[in-house]
């Protein structure tokens, strides 16, 4: 089935169950305003902190309890967006990575949708290459490079990625054939969550928001926060 790429809502890294407390309301507001024809999640839909290759905080839930909490919250997202293309990611694929690390063949492991109790409309992809209405190709990957314009130059097409929470920008590259662009989409995490304690030692801070592609052009959608770190209700 050919999908309508005229109004794409891109969901940046949520890291459920450690998403920003207003993330779902913000996404619902974007859906209401833009009426997207297609929804693509850029990955890290869940965090899987307890299974991380880095030290996990013993005061956070176990892997099983974290998964239960994530599924409970994901049901809100499933209701909002029953059909989503999801890009494979480092956090989302943690159970596969752990299995590989410990010598467990992939056939022994359940797939993403079954683990997360996802509806049939949720489909996972390593990456995606789609055609925009203006004829340009758009390459979508969880986080191929910190600078999205490097991917644009290397692949000769438009690009959007997530993964790099502190990057939220759009760049353009013109050639004799087309105006190409690259976009970094920020994230939708709760930076106050214990799972992101490592951010306290980083100079950069996460930028909360996501992005859209409307009529073949990139649009950043920042979640504007008040002094308490909550969404102020502005719909960009």
C-alpha positions as CSV (number, residue, x, y, z in Angstrom):
1,X,0.0,0.0,0.0
2,X,1.3,3.4,-1.0
3,X,1.4,5.7,2.1
4,X,0.6,9.4,2.0
5,X,3.8,11.3,2.9
6,X,2.3,14.8,2.6
7,X,2.0,15.4,6.4
8,X,4.4,13.3,8.4
9,X,4.6,13.5,12.2
10,X,7.9,12.3,13.5
11,X,8.0,11.2,17.1
12,X,11.4,11.8,18.7
13,X,12.9,9.7,21.4
14,X,10.4,9.2,24.2
15,X,12.3,6.6,26.4
16,X,9.1,5.4,28.0
17,X,8.5,5.0,30.9
18,X,10.8,8.0,31.5
19,X,9.1,10.3,29.0
20,X,8.4,13.9,29.7
21,X,5.2,14.1,31.8
22,X,3.5,16.2,29.1
23,X,4.8,14.2,26.1
24,X,1.6,12.5,25.2
25,X,-0.5,15.7,25.6
26,X,1.9,17.5,23.4
27,X,1.8,14.8,20.7
28,X,-2.0,14.8,20.9
29,X,-2.0,18.6,20.3
30,X,0.3,18.2,17.3
31,X,-2.0,15.5,15.9
32,X,-5.1,17.8,16.3
33,X,-3.4,20.7,14.7
34,X,-1.6,19.1,11.8
35,X,-3.8,16.0,11.1
36,X,-0.8,13.9,10.0
37,X,-1.2,11.5,7.1
38,X,1.6,9.4,8.5
39,X,3.3,8.9,11.8
40,X,6.9,7.7,12.1
41,X,8.7,7.1,15.4
42,X,12.4,7.7,15.3
43,X,13.2,5.0,17.8
44,X,14.0,4.8,21.5
45,X,10.2,4.4,22.1
46,X,11.2,2.7,25.3
47,X,14.2,3.1,27.5
48,X,15.1,-0.4,28.9
49,X,17.3,1.3,31.5
50,X,17.4,-1.9,33.7
51,X,18.9,-3.9,30.8
52,X,21.5,-1.2,29.8
53,X,25.1,-2.2,29.1
54,X,25.9,0.8,31.4
55,X,25.4,0.6,35.2
56,X,21.7,0.8,36.0
57,X,20.4,2.6,39.1
58,X,19.4,0.0,41.7
59,X,16.7,2.4,42.9
60,X,14.9,2.2,39.6
61,X,12.4,-0.6,38.7
62,X,13.7,-4.0,37.6
63,X,13.6,-4.9,33.9
64,X,10.3,-6.7,34.3
65,X,8.6,-3.9,36.2
66,X,10.0,-1.3,33.8
67,X,8.5,-3.2,30.9
68,X,5.1,-3.4,32.6
69,X,5.2,0.4,33.2
70,X,6.3,1.1,29.7
71,X,3.5,-1.0,28.2
72,X,0.9,0.7,30.4
73,X,2.0,4.1,29.1
74,X,2.4,3.0,25.5
75,X,-1.3,2.1,25.5
76,X,-2.0,5.9,25.5
77,X,0.3,6.2,22.4
78,X,-1.3,3.3,20.7
79,X,-4.7,4.9,21.1
80,X,-3.5,8.2,19.7
81,X,-1.6,6.6,16.8
82,X,-2.7,3.0,15.9
83,X,-0.5,3.0,12.8
84,X,3.1,3.9,13.2
85,X,6.4,3.0,11.5
86,X,9.1,2.6,14.1
87,X,12.8,2.9,13.5
88,X,15.0,0.3,15.2
89,X,17.2,2.0,17.9
90,X,19.8,1.3,20.5
91,X,17.4,1.4,23.5
92,X,14.4,-0.1,21.7
93,X,16.5,-3.1,20.6
94,X,18.1,-3.7,24.0
95,X,16.7,-7.2,24.4
96,X,18.2,-8.3,21.0
97,X,21.5,-6.7,21.9
98,X,21.6,-8.4,25.2
99,X,20.7,-11.7,23.7
100,X,23.5,-11.4,21.1
101,X,25.9,-10.5,23.8
102,X,25.1,-13.6,25.8
103,X,25.0,-15.9,22.8
104,X,21.2,-16.2,22.4
105,X,20.1,-16.7,18.8
106,X,17.5,-14.1,17.7
107,X,15.0,-16.8,16.8
108,X,14.6,-17.5,20.6
109,X,13.5,-13.9,21.2
110,X,10.1,-12.4,20.7
111,X,9.7,-9.5,18.2
112,X,9.2,-5.9,19.2
113,X,5.4,-5.8,18.7
114,X,4.8,-8.9,20.8
115,X,7.0,-7.7,23.7
116,X,5.3,-4.2,23.8
117,X,1.7,-5.5,23.2
118,X,1.7,-3.2,20.1
119,X,-1.3,-3.0,17.7
120,X,-0.9,-4.6,14.3
121,X,-0.4,-1.1,12.7
122,X,3.0,-0.7,14.5
123,X,5.8,-1.9,12.2
124,X,9.5,-1.8,13.0
125,X,12.2,-1.1,10.4
126,X,16.0,-0.9,10.6
127,X,15.8,2.4,8.5
128,X,13.5,3.8,5.9
129,X,13.8,5.6,2.5
130,X,10.6,7.2,1.4
131,X,9.6,9.5,-1.5
132,X,8.2,12.9,-0.6
133,X,5.5,14.6,-2.7
134,X,8.1,17.0,-4.3
135,X,10.1,14.0,-5.6
136,X,12.9,14.2,-3.1
137,X,13.9,11.1,-1.2
138,X,13.9,11.2,2.6
139,X,16.2,8.8,4.5
140,X,15.1,8.1,8.1
141,X,17.5,6.5,10.7
142,X,17.6,6.5,14.5
143,X,20.9,8.4,14.6
144,X,23.4,7.8,11.8
145,X,25.4,10.9,12.5
146,X,25.3,13.8,15.1
147,X,25.4,16.3,12.2
148,X,22.4,15.5,10.0
149,X,24.0,17.4,7.0
150,X,26.8,14.8,6.9
151,X,24.2,12.2,6.1
152,X,22.6,14.5,3.5
153,X,25.9,15.0,1.7
154,X,26.8,11.3,1.9
155,X,23.5,9.9,0.7
156,X,22.4,12.8,-1.7
157,X,18.9,13.0,-0.2
158,X,17.0,14.5,2.7
159,X,17.5,13.0,6.2
160,X,15.9,13.0,9.6
161,X,17.2,11.4,12.7
162,X,16.9,11.2,16.5
163,X,19.2,9.7,19.2
164,X,21.1,12.9,19.9
165,X,18.9,14.5,22.5
166,X,20.6,17.9,22.6
167,X,20.4,18.4,18.8
168,X,17.4,20.2,17.4
169,X,18.1,21.8,14.1
170,X,17.5,22.0,10.4
171,X,20.1,22.5,7.7
172,X,19.9,22.9,3.9
173,X,22.0,21.9,1.0
174,X,21.3,23.0,-2.5
175,X,22.6,21.4,-5.7
176,X,21.7,21.7,-9.4
177,X,18.9,19.1,-9.0
178,X,17.2,19.8,-5.7
179,X,17.1,21.6,-2.3
180,X,17.9,19.0,0.3
181,X,17.7,19.2,4.0
182,X,18.7,17.4,7.2
183,X,16.9,17.6,10.5
184,X,17.7,16.5,14.1
185,X,14.6,16.1,16.2
186,X,15.5,16.5,19.8
187,X,13.7,14.2,22.3
188,X,10.6,13.9,24.5
189,X,12.3,12.7,27.7
190,X,11.9,13.7,31.3
191,X,15.4,15.1,32.1
192,X,14.5,15.0,35.8
193,X,14.1,11.2,35.7
194,X,16.7,9.2,37.5
195,X,17.4,7.2,34.3
196,X,19.0,10.3,32.8
197,X,21.2,11.2,35.8
198,X,24.2,11.0,33.5
199,X,23.0,14.3,31.8
200,X,24.1,16.1,34.9
201,X,27.7,15.7,33.9
202,X,27.1,16.8,30.3
203,X,27.5,20.4,29.2
204,X,24.7,20.1,26.7
205,X,21.1,19.6,27.8
206,X,18.3,17.8,26.0
207,X,16.0,19.8,23.9
208,X,12.4,18.7,24.3
209,X,10.4,18.6,21.2
210,X,9.8,16.7,18.0
211,X,9.4,17.4,14.3
212,X,7.2,17.1,11.2
213,X,7.6,17.0,7.4
214,X,4.8,19.1,5.8
215,X,4.5,19.3,2.1
216,X,8.1,17.9,1.7
217,X,9.6,20.5,4.0
218,X,11.1,20.1,7.6
219,X,9.4,21.7,10.6
220,X,10.7,21.6,14.1
221,X,8.1,21.5,16.9
222,X,9.7,22.5,20.2
223,X,7.8,21.8,23.5
224,X,8.1,25.2,25.1
225,X,8.5,24.7,28.9
226,X,7.8,27.0,31.8
227,X,10.2,27.6,34.7
228,X,9.0,24.4,36.3
229,X,9.9,22.3,33.3
230,X,6.3,21.7,32.2
231,X,4.8,22.3,28.8
232,X,3.3,25.8,28.7
233,X,0.5,24.7,26.2
234,X,1.9,26.4,23.1
235,X,1.4,24.3,20.0
236,X,4.1,25.2,17.5
